[in-house]
Amino acid sequence: MVKRSSRKITSWLICMMLIVAMAFSMLGCGGKNDGENPEPTTEVQGTDDTGNKGGQDEPTTAPQGSEETKDTVLGEGQTVFAFRVVDKDGKETSFEIHTDKETVGEALLEVSLIAGETSEYGLYVKTVNGITADYDVDKTYWAFYIDGEYATTGVDSTKAESGKTYMFKVEK
């Protein structure tokens, strides 16, 4: 009888330890996967002039709970444009990009906001602002917009123009 009770307690303790371990592992992973690819493949990623990935300035956002949120300012240069990212949940992130690069693609690669694969058709953007959309996996892709209109050119062949708003949005 004591042996049977001891086994029940031991089993119960092991189950509780597994539940706690799973909870901690979920906390460590942020509790969700936004389709992010933790390991880069053969993707094109930008670097700044010193060769460092990123080249990003500190975000300039208003305190939490505030109604006004400013764009994150990235890069340096004479051409200044707005860049928006809309993820699969509809959450929008805004950036103000400063660049001297000729195309939007070059500017976004320079500040490491996009990554993808190059082909004979140009750059196929798979990751934007750290979020991966992969049609082969979940039937989603990054759609490119210029001033709210679906772009007819690729990001790597679109001239960067001051005052324009460029956007990538996850679509199915």
C-alpha positions, -999 to 999 in steps of 0.1 A, spaced: 0 0 0 28 24 9 47 14 -22 16 22 -44 11 56 -27 48 64 -32 45 56 -69 15 80 -72 34 108 -55 65 102 -76 44 102 -108 26 134 -97 59 151 -89 74 141 -123 43 155 -141 45 188 -122 82 191 -130 74 185 -167 47 211 -167 70 237 -150 98 229 -175 74 234 -204 62 267 -190 97 280 -186 106 269 -221 76 288 -235 86 319 -215 121 317 -229 108 315 -265 84 345 -259 54 321 -259 48 324 -297 64 320 -331 55 348 -355 68 327 -384 102 339 -377 131 319 -390 156 316 -362 185 305 -385 193 324 -416 196 304 -448 213 318 -479 196 351 -476 206 386 -485 210 408 -455 222 443 -452 251 459 -434 261 494 -427 291 512 -441 313 497 -413 303 462 -421 281 458 -391 247 442 -395 219 466 -385 232 501 -385 201 510 -366 195 540 -344 177 538 -311 139 537 -315 121 570 -309 88 559 -295 65 575 -270 61 560 -236 37 530 -233 2 541 -229 8 573 -248 -14 580 -278 14 593 -300 41 570 -314 69 583 -335 86 564 -363 118 546 -356 145 565 -375 171 544 -394 200 551 -416 217 583 -428 213 602 -461 195 629 -481 166 608 -492 139 604 -465 109 581 -469 84 564 -447 84 526 -444 56 506 -429 55 469 -420 21 451 -414 24 416 -400 -1 387 -404 -20 399 -373 -24 434 -388 1 450 -364 18 480 -381 53 491 -374 66 524 -388 100 536 -398 116 567 -412 144 557 -435 173 581 -444 195 569 -472 217 578 -501 210 544 -519 193 545 -552 166 519 -546 142 511 -518 156 476 -516 192 488 -512 181 512 -485 162 485 -466 190 460 -469 214 486 -456 195 489 -423 188 452 -422 150 456 -424 146 430 -452 162 398 -462 154 373 -490 167 354 -519 180 368 -552 170 352 -585 169 361 -621 137 380 -613 152 401 -586 150 400 -548 123 377 -533 117 392 -499 110 366 -473 118 384 -440 108 419 -431 116 435 -397 126 400 -384 93 384 -395 94 356 -421 65 349 -445 71 318 -466 45 308 -492 59 273 -494 53 269 -456 21 288 -447 9 302 -481 18 338 -470 40 363 -487 52 399 -483 33 422 -507 51 455 -516 31 488 -517 40 523 -528 19 551 -514 -9 526 -506 -10 511 -541 2 475 -549 36 480 -565 42 470 -601 80 469 -596 101 449 -572 116 465 -541 151 462 -556 142 480 -587 120 507 -571 137 541 -570 139 555 -534 121 589 -534 117 614 -506 82 618 -493 70 585 -505 56 557 -482 67 522 -490 51 492 -472 54 455 -469 23 436 -458 18 399 -451 -9 385 -475 -23 351 -484 
